[in-house]
């Protein structure tokens, strides 16, 4: 059974997730840890639970989701994995950091890419990859249909959706991603977003004002 641990990190209040199962293998999704204190919080949980990180996944590469890439890559000898279409966002991240007045250190090179239909395996578990552009051109979501878990990052939030006024964002594309990729999933599926509290597919179908 998959367990999900969330951390809220950095000035943008981004949700970083660790997904793990009884095997103690885990995946780190969107490490947003911003400074030494947040790095230590992430590392402390991994050590306390005796976890073995086997993958570093970026659902997309806006700077608040990649602040911790270097720390995680160096600490656990992992290379970031992402969708190739989000490379422009990774390249734009240093300029975005300057624009927002925040510090972004060196980012590790990305050479490993993942696409819709791929499966991210760890321990006895796996996530299916969904391609969900709109908020970012190469945005992906991670879904386990058996356990009704979705890591939606910045596509779908509690009573909200990802912003599309950032470079390469597109509002209609985002709405299509939600309707065709997420709203076809089980209503009981728990959604863990990139910001804010968890929600469910059914609740958002019934109540999200942006999808009426």
Secondary structure, 3 states (H helix, E strand, C coil): CCEEEEEEECCCCEEEEEEECCCCEEEEECCCCCCHHHHHHHHHHHHHCCCEEEEEECCCCCHHHCCCHHHHHHHHCCCEEECHHHHHHHHHHHHHHHHHCCCCCCCCCCCEECCCCCEEEECCEEEEEEECCCCCCCCEEEEECCCCEEEEECCEECCEECCCCCCCCCHHHHHHHHHHHHCCCCCCCEEEECCCCCEEHHHHHHHCHHHC
